[in-house]
Amino acid sequence: MKKILVMLVVLLGMMSACSSQPTERKLIIIDGDFAEMNLFTQMAKILVEEKTDYKVTVQPSMATTLAYDQIRTGKMDLRLSYDGTLMATLLKLDLSTKPEGMSVYEYANQEGKKKGVELLGKLGFQNTYAVAVNKTLADQYQLTKVSQLIPLAKNLIFGAEHQFFDEEGTVRYKPFTRFYGLNFKDGISMDLNLKYAAMASNNIDVTLVYGTDGLNLKYKLVVLEDDLGFFPEYYGAYLIRSDLEHDFPGIKEVLSVLEGTFTLESTLALNYKIDVENQDPEKVARDYLKSKNLID
């Protein structure tokens, strides 16, 4: 009987010891649904796995606001984002509320930290929203600025991804058309991947693009100047939960090697490889990091 009791005590002790061992927590990076997001997701994953002992899980793309909530509540850890996205879409702040002398990045980070998130250092490139038209239309009316669309809008169809037509955030279709006084013949919400085909087939005349999108080159779109200044800055930066460093010490330092190293031109070239040449984002990311001696 005594032997049985001893064995039970030992067994319970072993179970207790096992249960007290911390479960290995994987760093969760949320991916996006376009080339640039895929590229910088892979860059972060490669750097973390090459430079630390942490394991990384890539979460497939989800809606921007849902991804924000997952990071803010600590369920997931980081994602490529933009200072303008954090300010306007996620925090629902308008440029008019930004204190004078403070950049969009500083303002978004200041307010984001109050919600439990923050932006790491700017990566260097700005991927602002931009309005684009086909070269034929641009040549016909000598279009270089968004305001030049005002007298033409009644005969033009605007099309863009679903997100631009929702009511989340201040940088959206209705605020944009009100700001510029654009009364388009129609405004069509469509899948992100269909708008370029729609532009090529002239099913829509005007669309919304990202400044560093490689497909702008493929489809020879003319990006118009935001001459009245509706769109805020959109500098790329990783969005993280504010307590990430507590759970993954050294993560900020690992990712800091990318800060300030990208230009509009270099980012556009990398995106082009994925968008147009159909190269694997992981390969493009790894080749870039090797070329800059950031990994072996």
Secondary structure, 3 states (H helix, E strand, C coil): CHHHHHHHHHHHHHHHHHHHCCCCCCEEEECCCCHHHHHHHHHHHHHHHHHCCCCEEEECCCCHHHHHHHHHCCCCCEEEEEHHHHHHHHCCCCHHHCCCCCCHHHHHHHHHHCCCEEECCCCCCECCEEEEEEHHHHHHHCCCEHHHHCCCHHHCEEEEEHHHHCCCCCCCHHHHHHHHCCCCCEEEEECHHHHHHHHHCCCCCEEEEECCCCHHHHCCEEEEECCCCCCCCCEEEEEEECCHHHHCCCHHHHHHHHCCCCCHHHHHHHHHHHHCCCCCHHHHHHHHHHHCCCCC
